[in-house]
Amino acid sequence: MKQYQHFIKGEYVDPIGGQWIDTLDPYTGQAWARIPRGCAQDVDRAVQAASHALREGPWATMTATQRGKMMLKLADLVTTHTERLAEIEVRDNGKLMAEMRGQVNYHPEWWRYFGGLADKIEGSVMPIDKPDIFAFTRHEPVGVVGALTAWNSPLLFIAWKCAPAIAAGCTVVLKPSEFASASTLEYMALTREAGFPDGVFNVVTGLGHETGAALVDHPDVAKITFTGSDATGARIYAQAAKSMKRVALELGGKSPNIVFADCDLDKAAAGVISGIFAATGQTCIAGSRLLVQNSIKDQFTEKVAKLGATARKGNPMLPDTNIGPVTTPAQYKKILDYIDIAKSEGARCILGGGPATSQDLPGGQFVEPTIFTDVTPQMRIAREEVFGPVLSIIGFEDEAEAIKMANDTIYGLAAGVWTENTGRAIRMSAALKAGTVWVNTYRAVSYMMPFGGMKHSGIGRESGFEAIRGFLETKSTWISYAQGAPANPFIMR
C-alpha cells in the first residue's frame, strides 16, 4: 500500500509520532493506502511554517499581482492532472468517477477567479468629516487559516476554502477528513510545482479529535474554516471562540425540494432524483425533503419512484454507474438506522428501504435508493440530516403551507422550487430561509456565486467576491497634516 506523508514547509514529512491510519476503498472495503496519524506537535510544526511564510518568507513581500499569477499557474497544473486526481478521489471516497472528474475539471476556475481578484482588493479614501486629516482604509490578510475539509468532495473544498484565502494573502494549514486525505496530499505537489513558497500550503492529516482539535486550539491560527456536520461545527465554533478566532462554517442541511402542480413534471422528477440520489445522497445540499402539491402528489410520487428505480448501483469508476457506495462504515450504519426509524414511525417505503447486496457490490457499503411516503413533518426522517439516498415525500396545499413546511427546520442551506409561474418563483425565493434557492434546477454551483447557509447550516459564504472578504481585516489609517498649535489633548478629536 502507498504510504503518504504530511506536507509541511514545502516538503513531505513523516508524522512525529510515527503512526499511520489505513484508508479504505469504499467500493472494495479494502485498505489501499496509509495516511499519517498526526498529533499536536505535527500541527504546531505546520502552523509555525505557515506563520513564518506569512511574516518573513518571500510570500510576505510578494505583490498581489504576483500571487494571482501563481494561482493561475496552479489552475493550469490541475487541468493537466484531472484524471489522476479524480481517480484517487474516487478510490478514497467512493463517489462516481463521472462526478469527480467533473468536479476536478471545474476546480481550476476557483483559482482563476480568485487569482484575478487578488490585485483588485481595494481600500478607500474617506471624505472624512474632520479637518486636516487624510483618512483611508486598507485590507490585510487575516493571518494563518486552518481549513478542515469533509470527505465527500475534498479537492473541491480545497478550491472553495484556499483560493480566496491565498488571494487575500493568507497562508493555510489544511486538515482533510481522515476518511479521504489522499487526494489532498497528492495535490500539494502541484502547489510546489506552481512555485508557491514553502509554508504557504501545509497539510496535516489524522483524527479530528487529535489533529483537528489541535489546529482549532493553536494560538497562531487566526481563522478556522470548516465543512461538516452542524454538531461538529458547533463544537469548533465554541472552541475557536476561546481564542477569538474568526470562523466560517459550512454545515448540514435538510433541504426542501418544492414541486408545484404547474411545473414541468419530467424536469422536476429529474431534479428531485439529482437532489437526493446523486453522490449517494452524501451531500449537504441533498434535497431530502420532497414537498409536493397535493393535486399532483400521487402522480408525481409514482413518476419519481419509477425514475429512482432505474438508478444503477456498482463500481464508481464505471461510466454507467449511478449510485456508488457509502463512504464510511459509520455513515452506512447511520443511514440504515434512519431507514428503520422511519419505518417504526409509520412512514411507508415505496422504493428500496435497506442494504443493497449482490456479487457486483463487494464492499458491503451500498444502500438501496429509498423513498418514503406517508411522512409527516414531525417525523425524524423529515427533520434530521440522514446524509444518504433517502427521500421523504410530504404533501402541501398551497404556497403558504409549502413555505411554512419548508422553513420549519433548524437548517437553512438550500431549497429547490419547481414552477412555471414567474411570480411564484420570486415569492418563494424571497420567503424561503435558505442560503441558496434553485428554481427549476437543483445542485448547481459556481465560483462566482456565494454559497453558505442560514441557521444551523452555517456562518459565512464560500465562492463569489463575498468569500474573499472573510479572509481580510480592514485597517483604518488617519494622517493629520494640520499646522499650527496642537489640538486640545484632553478631548476626543
N, C-alpha and C positions, 0 to 999 in steps of 0.2 A: 504493500500500500504506500501511496505517496505520503510523505511526512512534511507538513507545512511548518513555517516559522512565522513569528511576529515580524512586522515591518516597522522598524524604528530608526529614525535618523538616516533614512535612505538605504538601509541595509536589512536583509532578512537575518533574524537572530533567534536563537533558541530561548525558550522560557527559562527564567531564573530558577524556577522550582524543578525543571526537568521533567514535567508531566505533560501528557498529551491526552486528547479526547478522540475516540473513534467517531467519525462522521459517516452516517448511513445513507445508502441509496434507498429512497422510499419505495421504489418500484421492486427492487430485488430483496430488500430487507437486509442486505449485507453491507458491512463496513467496507468502504473503498478508499478512505484517506484518514489521516490523523491531523488534528489541529492542536496548537499549543493550548494548554490549560494555564492561562495567565494568573498572576497574583498582583497584589497591590504594588509590589516592587517593580513589576513589568509596567504597570500603568504609570508609576512615577517616572520611570525611565522615558516613556513615550511623551508624557506631559512636559518633562524638562526639555526634551528635544524640540517639541513644538514651541515652548516658551523662548528658547534660545533663537530659533528661526524667526520668531515674531519680532524680537527686540534687537538682536545682534547680528544675525546672519544676513546674507545678500537679499533675502526676501524683504527685510525691513527697509532697504534702500531702493528697491525696485519702484519704478513708476507704475501707475495703474495701467498704462498702455502696455508696458512690458508684461504685466500679469495677464492681461487679456490675450495677448498673442500666445503666451504659453498655454492658456486654456484652449485656444483654437487648435494648437498642435495636438493636445491631448484628445480633442474630439476626433481629429483625423486618425490618430492611432487606434482609438476604439473601433472606428469604422473598419479598419483592416483586420481586426481580431474578433469580429462579431460572432462568427460561427463557433470558434473555440470557447469564447466566454459563455455563449448560450448553452453549449453542451455541458460545461462544468456546472452551470446553474441548475440545469435540468437534473443532472446526476445528484446534486446536493439537495434540491427541494422537491423534485418530482413533478413540477409544473410542466405544461406542454411545451415541446420544442418550438412549435409554431408561435406560441405566445412569447416565450423567452427570446426567440430570435427577433420578433417584432419589437420587444422592449429594448434589447441591446442595439438594434438598428436605430431606434428613436433616441436613445440615451444621449448621443453626442449633441443633440440640439440644445440641451440644457447648458452644455459647456460653451456652445457658440452664442447662445442668447446672453448668458451672464458674462461671457468673455467680452462681448460687445458693450455691455453695460459698465464694465469695470472702470473705464475712464470717463464715465458720464454721471458719476456721483458728485453732484454739485452742491456746494454750500450757497449761502445767500448773504448779500449785503443788505443790512436792515436800515430803512429810513427812520432811524431811532429818534425818539421824541426828546432826547437830551441834547443840549447844545455842546458843540466842540467835541463830539465823540464819533469815532469811526467804529461801527459795530458790524460784525459778520459772524456767520456760523460755518463750521466745517464738520465733516463726517469722518470718523475714525473707526478702524476695526475694533469690535468689542473685545477681542483677545483670542485665547485658545478655546476652541469649540470641541466639546465632547459629543460625538454623534453616535447614537445607539440605534441600529437598524434591525428590522424584523426579517424573518426567514422567508417571507413569501415573495419578495422582489428585491433582493439585496443590491444588485447593481443599479436598478432604477433609483433606489433610495440614496445611493452614493451621489448620483447626479442631483437629486432633489435637495439634499442637505449640503453637500460640499460645494457645488458650483456657486451658489450665492455667497457662501462663507468665504471661499477663496477669492471671488471677485471683490469682496469687501476688504480683503487684505488680511483675513484671519488665517490661522493655521489650525489643523484638525487632528484629533485623535479619534479614530473610528473603533467602535466595539460592535462587530456584527453578531447576530444570533449564533449561539453555539451549534445550532442545527443547520446553518448554512453560511459558513465562513469562507469556503474555498475560493469562490469567485472573487470575493473582496481582496483576498491575499494575492491572487493571480493578477488582479487589476493594478496593484501597486507598482508592478514592474513597468507598466505603461506610464505612470506618473514620473517615474525616474527617467524613462526614455524621453519624455516630453521636456525634460530639463528643469523640473521643479527642484528647488534647493532642498538639501537634506533637512528633514524635520517639518516641512510644510504638511506632508501627509504622513500619518502613522497609523498602524493597526495593531491592536492588542486583542487577541481572542480569548475565550474562556467562558465561564459560567456567569450568569447575570448577578448572582449574589456575591460573587468574588470580584471579577474584573469590572463588571458594570457598576457595582456599588462603589468601588474604589475610584472610578472615573467621576461619578457624581459627587463624591466627597472631596475630591482633590482641590486644595485651595487655589491652585493656579489655573483652574479651568473657569472661564468666565461665563460660558453658556453651555447648556445641555439641550440637544435636540433629539427627540425620541419618537420612534414609531412602534406601536404595540398596543396592548390591552389597556383599557381605562383603569383597571385595578393597579397594574404596574405603573402606569403614568401618574396616578395619584401618589403612590409611594415616592416616585422620583421627584415629583413636584414638592412634596413635603420635605424631603431630604435636601434638595437643592436650595430651598428657602433658608436653611440654617446658615448657609454661606452667601446668601443674597445673589445667587446665580440667576442669570436670565434663563428662561425655559421656553421651549417650543415643543408642543405635544401633538402628535397626530395619532388619534386613538381609535377606539372601536365605533361600531355603528349598528343600527337596526333599521336600515333604510327602507322606506316605503316606495314601492312602485305602484303608482295610482293609475288605473285604467278606466277611462270614461267610455260610455256607450257610443260616442260619436267618433271614436278613433279608428284608424286602420287596424283591424284586429290581427291581421297576419304580421304586420310590423311590430305591433305591441307584444304579441306572443314571442317573437324572436328576441325582442328586447328584454322580456321577462326571463327567458331562458339564459340569455347572456348575463343578466344581472345576478343570477343565483348559481348556475352550474358551471360557468366559465371559471377557470382556476380552481375547480373543485369546490367552489364556494369559499375558498380561503383568501378572502379579500375584505378589507374593512368597509368597502363601499358596496358589498353584496346587497342586492335588493331582496332581502329575506322576507319582507312582508309585502305580499301582493294584495292590494286593496282594489276590488273590482265593483263597479256599479251593479246593483242588484239585477237590473233589467237584462244584463248580458252575463251574469255570473256563471250560470250553468254552462252556457255555450262556450264562454271563454275558458273556463276551467278545463273543459274537455279538450279544447284546442291546445292549451299549454301542456296538459298531461300527455297528449299524443306526440307533441314535438319533443318533450323531455324524454320520452321512451326511446327515441331514436339515438340518444347520446351513446357513443361507443366508448367503453372503458378499455384501458390497455396500456401498452408501453408508451410513455410520454414522448419518447424520441420519434415515434412513427407519425407521419403526417395525417393519417386518418383517425387518430385517437382524439376523442373529445373530452374524456374525463380521466384524469390521472390519479395517482394515489394521494392519500392524505400524507402530509409531510412528516409528522411525528407520531409515535405510538400514543403519546398522551392526548394529542388532538383527536386521533382516531377514536379513542375510548370516549372522549368527551362528546363527540358527535353522536355516537351510538347511544350514549346515556340520554342525550336530549331527545332522540327519537323515542326511546322508551318512556321518557317523561311525558311527551306529547300524547302518546297512546294512553297512558294512565290517566291523563286529564280529560280524555274524551274526544281528542282530535281524530279525524278519520283519515287514514292513509290511503291514497289512491294511486301512488306510484312509489316503488322502492320500499324503504322502511327497514333497512338492515344492511349488514355487511355484504359486499359483493365477493363471491368466491368462485374461482374456476382455475383450471390449469394454466390459463393465459395470464393470470394475475398472481404472480409468485410471492410478492412481498407480504400479503396479508393485511394491507392497509387501504383497501378500497371500500368505499361506501356507495351503495346504490343511490343514484339521484332520487330524491324523496320529496313528495308533495303531500301536504296535509290540507284537508278542508274541514269544515265544521269547527274552525278555530275561532275562539273569542279573544278580544283584545287583552283580557287579563291573564290568559294562559302564559306560562313561562316561555313556551316556544315562540310566542308573539312579542315577548318583552326582552328576552336575554339574547346576547350575541352567541350564536352557535359556531360560526366560522367554519361552515361546511355546506355541502349541497343539499340543504333542507329548506323548503319553501312553505310558508304559511299563507293560506288564502282566506281573506276576510271580506265580506260584502259591505257596501255602503249605499246610501240612498241618493245623496246629493253632495254638492261641493262643501257645504258647511260640515256635514258629517265626515267627509273624507279628510278635511283639514284637521278637524278635532282628533280623529283617529291617528293621522299621520304624526301630529305633534305630541301625542300622548306617549312620550318616551323620554328617557334620560339622555338619549343620544341625539345628535343633530349633524351628522356628517354629510349625507347626501339624500336625494329624493328624485324619483322619476315621475313624470306626468305624461300621459298619453291622451291627446285630444286634438281635434281638428279646429277647435274654437279658439281663435287668437285671444279674445278677451279672457276666456277661462285660463289659458296658458299664462297670461300676465298676472291675473288674480292669484292663481295658485302659486306661482313662483314668488310672489310677494308675501303670501301668507305662510308658506312652509318655513319652519325653523330649521334650516339646514344650510351648511356652508356651500354646497353645490346643488343646483336643481337642473336636471336634464329634462327637456321637453321633446318628446318623440325621438329620443335616443337614450342610450344608457352606457355608463362605464367609459366615457370619453375623457381624456386628459390632454393637457398641452403645457409646454414650458412657458407659454405666455399667460396662462390662466391661473389665478390664485387658487390654491386648494387647501382645505382645512375644515375644521368642524366647530360647531357650537355645543354648548352644554358639556356633557361628559365625553364628547368626541374630540375635544382638544382645545389648544390655545395656539394662536398664531397661524400663519399661512406659509405654504411652500409653493414655489413656482410663481411666475409673474414678477413684476417690479416690486410688489409688496414684500416678496421673500427677502430681498437684499436688505431692506430696512431693519429686519430683525437681527442682522449681524453688524450693525453700525451703532456707534454712540455719537450723539450730536454735542459738539462743543461750541459754546458761545464765547466770543472774544470781544473785549471792549478796549479801545485805544483812545486815550484822551490826547487831544492836540491843543488843549486850552492854554492860553497865555495869561500872564498877569498873576495876581495873588492866588495862593492856594484856596481851594474851597473849604468851607467850614468842616472840620474833621469830625464834628460831633453829631452830624445828621446824615441820614441816607441821601445819596445824590438822586 
